[in-house]
Amino acid sequence: PWGCFPKLPPATLTAAAGFPWRLANLVYGIFDVAGTPSVDAFGARRLVETARDLQYFADCYCPDRAARRDPEVSPLLGDLAGMPPAIFTAGTEDALIDDTLLMHAAWTGAGNR
């Protein structure tokens, strides 16, 4: 559901939000709009986007850099307890691999599957 940008804040995925999600399929998501090491290290290589492209998308999505630390903007930083089971997909040459690995760790660390 977050796709390239976190379109849905974590609270939207909980059953308390009125929709009983059975599974979240999280593919190529920017889960920390402030940036992760893999985005910074990706540089000018282009597989899908370059690091500069991802920075541009983040600037368009949330121009206020301080606000990027808000869990409603960067779900990786939020309370992920009570989330539905999830599938996380990332490629080894993915500029967002750290977003996916860190989100998976936070997701399971919060007691989710």
N, C-alpha and C positions, 0 to 999 in steps of 0.2 A: 503494500500500500504506500510506502514512502517513495518508491521509485527513485528518481534522481534527486529529488528534494523531499524533505519530511513534510508531506502534504497533510498528514494526519498526526496530531500530537499523541503521545502515548495514551492519554486518558481516553481517546476515541476508540482504541482497540479493546478496552475492557468491557466485560459483560455489563458492568454498571452503566455504561454509556447507552444501553438499550439495544445493543446488537450483539448477539452471542457469537463472536468469531470462533471458528473451529480451527483455523490455521492462517498464519500470516506468511506470505511468500515475499521475502525481502531480497531484492535483486538490485545490485549496483546503486546502493543508496548513499547519499551524503548524510551521515548520521551525526556528524559534528561539523557544522557550517564554519566554525572557526578554523578548521583544517586539521589534518592528521599528518604524521610524518611521511606516509607514502605519497600523499598529494604533493607535499613540499619537495620530495625527492624525485618526483616523476619528470619534472623539467619540461623540455620542449618536445619530447617524444609524442607522437600522435598515434594512438590506437583507436580511441574514440575521441577523447578530449585531451588537451595538454593541461599542465598544471595552471597555466595562465587562463585557459578557458574555464576551468573549475573555479578559479578565483573570481572571474567575471560573473559567473552564475551566482556565486555566493554574494557578491556585491549587489547584484540585481535583486536577489531574494531578500537580503537583509543588509542594507547599507550601513546600519549602525553596528560597528564591530563589537561594541560592548554587549549589545543585545544578542549576539551570537552565542553567548554563554547561557542564555535562557533555554531551559528544557523544551519549551514550546517551539523553539527554533532549531535546537540541536538535541534531538531525542536521546542521544547517547548519554547526555548529562542528567536525564530525568529519572524518576522513580519508575522502574520497569516491573515492579511486583504485580502479579495478577494478569500478566499478558498471556495470550493464547500460545499454543505451540507454534513454532516458526521454523521455516526453512531459510537458510542464508546461503546465497550464491555469490561467489567471487572467483575471478580468474587470477592466476599467478602473475599475470602481466597487467593487472588492474590497478589503475591509479588510486582507486578507492578501497584497496584490499584492507588497509588498516581500519577504515570505517567499519567494514564488514566484520573483521576479526574482533575488534573492540566491542562492537554492538553484540555479537554473539556471546562474548565473555560476560558482558553486563547483563544480557538477557538471561543466560543460564545462572549467573551469579545471584540474580534476583529470585531464583527458584522456579524459573519457567523452563519448559522443554523446547 
